Amino acid sequence: MINYHNKFFRTVQNSSNGETSSATIFKYEQRGNIVSSSYSGGKVLKGHLIGLVSDDGKIEMRYHQINTAGELRTGICRSTPELLPNGKIRLHEEWEWTGEDSSKGTSMLDEM
């Protein structure tokens, strides 16, 4: 299992309907197979996620955030890790907004 504890990630690619960007920084914490993160930057004033890590390092998570328009947004995300040649982790994400906007997208985060 990949350990995400005390790792920082930055969005390097996102669908146009997403709110995270290269200005958004995620700080991950992990205890056992439970992972969480606080994040902010760009269009995101404050966000949190919580999820479960599988034995192969994939994360099934839920997130909520407040954007710069003062809106509370929530969603579901599935992250698949890729180990890069430099030893860092890249997360390939498939996500979906919940609530009125149920649009979907993809994003990519690189470990800093």
C-alpha positions as CSV (number, residue, x, y, z in Angstrom):
1,M,0.0,0.0,0.0
2,I,1.3,3.5,-0.8
3,N,1.6,5.7,2.2
4,Y,0.4,9.3,1.5
5,H,1.1,10.6,5.0
6,N,2.7,14.1,5.0
7,K,2.8,14.3,1.2
8,F,2.0,17.5,-0.7
9,F,0.3,17.5,-4.1
10,R,-0.4,20.2,-6.7
11,T,-2.9,20.0,-9.5
12,V,-1.1,19.9,-12.9
13,Q,-4.2,19.2,-15.1
14,N,-8.0,19.6,-14.6
15,S,-11.2,19.5,-16.7
16,S,-12.7,23.0,-17.4
17,N,-15.6,22.3,-15.0
18,G,-13.1,21.7,-12.1
19,E,-12.1,24.3,-9.5
20,T,-8.6,23.2,-8.6
21,S,-5.5,24.5,-10.5
22,S,-1.8,24.7,-10.1
23,A,-2.4,27.2,-7.3
24,T,-4.2,24.6,-5.3
25,I,-2.0,22.7,-2.7
26,F,-3.1,19.5,-1.0
27,K,-1.5,18.2,2.2
28,Y,-2.3,14.5,2.7
29,E,-2.4,12.6,6.0
30,Q,-2.8,8.9,6.4
31,R,-3.5,6.5,9.3
32,G,-3.9,2.9,8.3
33,N,-6.0,2.9,5.2
34,I,-7.8,6.2,6.0
35,V,-6.5,9.2,4.1
36,S,-7.5,12.8,4.5
37,S,-6.3,16.1,3.1
38,S,-6.8,19.8,3.5
39,Y,-6.4,22.0,0.5
40,S,-6.7,25.6,-0.7
41,G,-5.5,27.9,-3.4
42,G,-6.8,29.4,-6.7
43,K,-10.6,29.2,-6.8
44,V,-10.7,27.1,-3.6
45,L,-10.7,29.0,-0.4
46,K,-10.8,25.9,1.8
47,G,-11.4,22.2,1.1
48,H,-11.2,18.8,2.7
49,L,-11.3,15.3,1.5
50,I,-11.5,11.9,3.2
51,G,-11.1,8.5,1.7
52,L,-10.0,4.9,1.9
53,V,-6.8,3.6,0.3
54,S,-6.8,0.1,-1.2
55,D,-3.9,-2.3,-1.2
56,D,-2.8,-1.1,-4.6
57,G,-2.8,2.6,-3.5
58,K,-6.1,3.6,-5.2
59,I,-8.1,6.1,-3.2
60,E,-12.0,6.3,-3.0
61,M,-12.8,9.6,-1.6
62,R,-15.4,12.3,-0.9
63,Y,-14.6,16.0,-0.9
64,H,-16.2,19.3,0.1
65,Q,-14.9,22.8,-0.5
66,I,-15.8,26.5,-0.5
67,N,-14.9,28.4,-3.6
68,T,-14.1,32.1,-4.1
69,A,-17.8,32.7,-5.1
70,G,-18.7,31.6,-1.5
71,E,-20.3,28.4,-2.8
72,L,-20.1,25.1,-0.9
73,R,-19.4,22.3,-3.4
74,T,-19.2,18.5,-2.8
75,G,-18.1,15.6,-4.8
76,I,-16.8,12.0,-5.3
77,C,-13.4,11.1,-6.6
78,R,-11.4,8.0,-7.5
79,S,-7.6,8.4,-7.6
80,T,-5.2,6.0,-9.2
81,P,-1.5,6.4,-8.4
82,E,1.4,6.3,-10.8
83,L,5.0,6.1,-9.5
84,L,7.1,8.5,-11.5
85,P,10.8,7.8,-12.4
86,N,11.9,10.4,-9.8
87,G,10.1,8.4,-7.1
88,K,7.2,10.9,-6.7
89,I,3.5,10.0,-7.0
90,R,1.2,11.2,-9.7
91,L,-2.6,10.8,-9.0
92,H,-4.9,10.3,-12.0
93,E,-8.4,11.3,-10.8
94,E,-11.9,10.8,-12.1
95,W,-14.3,13.0,-10.2
96,E,-18.0,14.0,-10.1
97,W,-19.7,16.9,-8.5
98,T,-22.7,16.0,-6.3
99,G,-25.8,18.2,-5.8
100,E,-27.3,20.3,-8.6
101,D,-24.3,20.1,-10.8
102,S,-23.5,16.4,-11.3
103,S,-21.0,17.0,-14.1
104,K,-17.9,14.8,-14.2
105,G,-14.2,15.5,-15.0
106,T,-10.7,14.3,-14.7
107,S,-7.6,15.8,-13.1
108,M,-4.0,15.0,-12.4
109,L,-2.0,15.8,-9.2
110,D,1.8,15.5,-8.8
111,E,3.6,15.1,-5.6
112,M,5.7,18.1,-4.7
